[in-house]
């Protein structure tokens, strides 16, 4: 169980017992909050309950805290309680509890940190969803790392998660792709053509055109209508690009449960079916021959067109239809991760989802811009200049582990400067190397123990041997791992795990410099090996959530 939840139960019981004893009179009990103090010296946990219940109890916060202190301290998992002005109740966890938790870590191993729910939520998380008109770029790589890590966290927190990629395979950009491929085909056949200014100019379009000509030349020769040919080429090009995107994502350790085609929404009548649904709910009005959604009623700066005056649906209507499709599939939580240029789109989509009658949890997260930096200079992302422009090129250069970690280690709503020199550095300055080295160092201790004939079974942990500042700091961090998963999942902040793992590795390196693990003291050796094993397990489990490997040798 998450210790914060245990602590809330302990405090709740203390309030009930104090009330039953007549020491505290509360007509109603406000929600009990448990927080982390700003500094470790103030305790492992803190609650503002005394402050928040003072008016109801008609008692000074400090007096309430003193009443509750005795009841809370009676729990065997609590070492002591301090009541400090203006009324905070600071709580220190007992070493006995921490050692019991260490035994649980060693017993549960790969499953430690995972939380179970009696009623798991069905969660749909849609991320990356890059246009199928070319290779995935660097921002898409960040969305992939962040989205997959968040999905891992939600699963570890007890939810049922489905990862989804929305393929925008309909509309003007698809037409332009088909037209661009046709132009490149004609060029390959020796014709001089005027390439569309708003077409796709990348070298990859030439490669696609050549491949389609080679594989489907006979079919192409039978298509006489140019518009039909453009549509045919667009579909073939999209198939090539989506296959490439899938391959890149699989290399990046990201696997989607569903690749959803926008085209199917149009072909199945869901786009205009959604329009009818919204019209019946009074969410649409007509203006100058256009159908318009009342998005200003939901905080948008203006109402948004759904159907143009010529009868063509807008992208917004198709997006609403897509979200209705997701809602109809019965998810309790729907999460979208969008690119940095979509801030202005959030209010209208939230309004649309509300108008569709969705009563679940709908969230839109923004994966902000990424700058690749080398020696302090921003690298221009131009494939023509031989610089990084695609996710594949970055992963080939840096590797999966470092790429995934670097993309996740900052809050997704902040801009990220991706330091290419630091990413390739095999030293403690590189956070990935630092974490993996901590895991590998522990593995080396166990290999050395084996060569010395020291048997290890995770037993014989001595409270006396672990009663020192460095060991207790590690034990407390290890106990907080399930909470870190729960908090990161609840707030949709995967970077919290990278911060936690870094604190754990730093605490371990401090412990390692102060204490000799393998010694002539069998009790001390057994205790320290168990502590090291706990750290090794949590490092591996935490890195696994990030999609990063935990090597046993470096």
VENMO-V744705 format. One record per pair of residues at least 24 apart in sequence whose C-alpha atoms are under 7 Angstrom apart, sorted by the first residue. I is the first residue (numbers start at 1). J is the second residue. D is the distance in whole Angstrom. If there is no record, write none. Layout:
BEGIN
i	j	d
I	J	D
I	J	D
END
This chain:
BEGIN
i	j	d
2	482	6
2	483	6
4	34	7
8	32	6
8	34	7
10	72	6
11	72	6
14	68	6
14	71	5
14	72	6
15	68	7
18	68	7
23	67	7
24	57	7
25	57	6
26	56	6
26	57	5
27	56	7
42	90	6
43	90	5
43	91	5
43	92	5
44	91	6
44	92	5
44	93	7
45	90	6
45	91	5
45	92	7
46	88	7
46	89	6
46	90	4
46	91	6
47	88	6
47	89	5
47	90	7
48	87	7
48	88	5
48	89	7
50	87	6
50	88	7
51	87	6
61	86	7
61	87	5
62	86	7
62	87	5
65	89	6
98	475	6
98	476	7
98	479	7
101	479	7
102	534	6
105	534	6
106	458	7
106	534	6
109	537	6
110	537	7
110	541	6
113	481	6
113	482	4
114	156	5
114	157	6
114	482	6
115	156	6
115	157	5
115	158	5
115	482	7
116	157	7
116	158	5
117	158	5
120	158	6
120	159	5
120	160	6
121	159	5
121	160	6
121	332	6
122	159	6
122	160	5
122	161	6
122	331	5
122	332	5
122	333	6
123	159	7
123	160	6
123	161	5
123	162	6
123	331	6
123	332	6
123	333	5
123	334	6
124	161	6
124	162	5
124	163	6
124	331	6
124	333	6
124	334	5
124	335	6
125	162	6
125	163	5
125	164	6
125	334	6
125	335	5
125	336	6
126	163	6
126	164	5
126	165	6
126	335	6
126	336	5
126	337	6
127	164	7
127	165	6
127	336	6
127	337	5
127	338	7
128	165	7
129	165	5
129	166	5
129	167	6
131	167	7
131	168	6
132	167	7
132	168	7
132	169	7
132	238	6
132	241	6
132	242	6
133	177	6
133	238	6
133	241	6
134	241	6
135	241	7
135	244	7
135	245	6
135	390	6
136	245	6
136	390	6
136	391	6
137	389	6
137	390	4
137	391	5
138	370	7
138	389	7
138	390	6
138	391	5
139	369	6
139	370	6
141	391	6
142	367	7
142	407	5
143	337	7
143	367	6
145	404	5
145	407	6
145	408	6
146	407	7
146	408	6
146	494	7
148	254	6
149	494	6
149	545	6
149	546	5
149	547	7
150	489	7
150	492	7
150	494	6
152	545	6
153	485	6
153	489	5
153	545	7
154	489	5
157	485	7
157	486	6
157	489	7
162	257	6
163	256	5
163	257	5
163	258	7
164	256	6
164	257	6
164	258	5
164	259	6
165	256	7
165	258	6
165	259	5
165	260	6
166	259	6
166	260	5
166	261	6
166	262	7
167	259	7
167	260	6
167	261	5
167	262	6
168	261	7
168	262	5
169	261	6
169	262	6
169	263	6
170	262	6
170	263	5
174	234	6
175	230	7
175	231	7
175	234	6
177	234	6
178	230	5
178	231	6
178	233	5
178	234	4
179	230	6
181	205	6
181	209	5
181	233	7
182	230	7
184	209	6
185	209	5
185	210	7
208	237	6
248	392	6
252	400	6
253	547	7
270	321	6
271	317	7
271	318	6
271	321	5
274	321	5
283	355	7
295	348	5
295	351	6
298	347	7
298	348	7
298	351	5
299	347	6
300	347	5
300	348	6
320	352	7
324	356	7
327	358	7
332	360	5
332	361	6
333	360	6
333	361	5
333	362	6
334	361	6
334	362	5
334	363	6
335	362	6
335	363	5
335	364	6
336	363	6
336	364	5
336	365	6
337	364	6
337	365	5
337	366	6
337	367	7
338	365	6
338	366	5
338	367	6
339	366	6
339	367	5
339	368	6
340	366	6
340	367	6
340	368	5
340	369	6
366	412	7
366	413	6
367	412	5
367	413	6
368	412	6
368	413	5
368	414	6
368	415	5
369	415	5
369	416	6
370	415	6
370	416	5
370	417	6
370	418	7
371	416	6
371	417	5
371	418	6
372	417	6
372	418	5
372	419	6
372	420	7
373	417	6
373	418	6
373	419	5
373	420	6
374	419	6
374	420	5
374	421	6
375	421	7
398	423	7
398	424	6
401	548	5
401	549	7
402	432	6
404	547	7
405	432	7
405	546	7
405	548	7
408	494	6
408	495	5
409	495	5
409	498	6
410	495	6
411	493	7
411	495	6
435	502	7
435	505	6
436	550	6
436	551	6
437	554	7
438	505	6
439	536	6
439	539	7
439	550	7
439	552	7
440	551	6
440	552	4
440	553	5
440	554	6
442	532	6
442	536	6
443	552	6
456	526	7
458	530	5
460	523	7
460	526	6
460	527	7
461	526	6
461	527	4
461	530	7
462	523	7
462	527	6
465	524	6
465	527	7
470	510	7
470	511	5
471	511	7
473	507	7
474	504	7
474	507	6
474	508	7
477	504	6
478	535	7
497	542	7
501	539	7
501	542	7
END
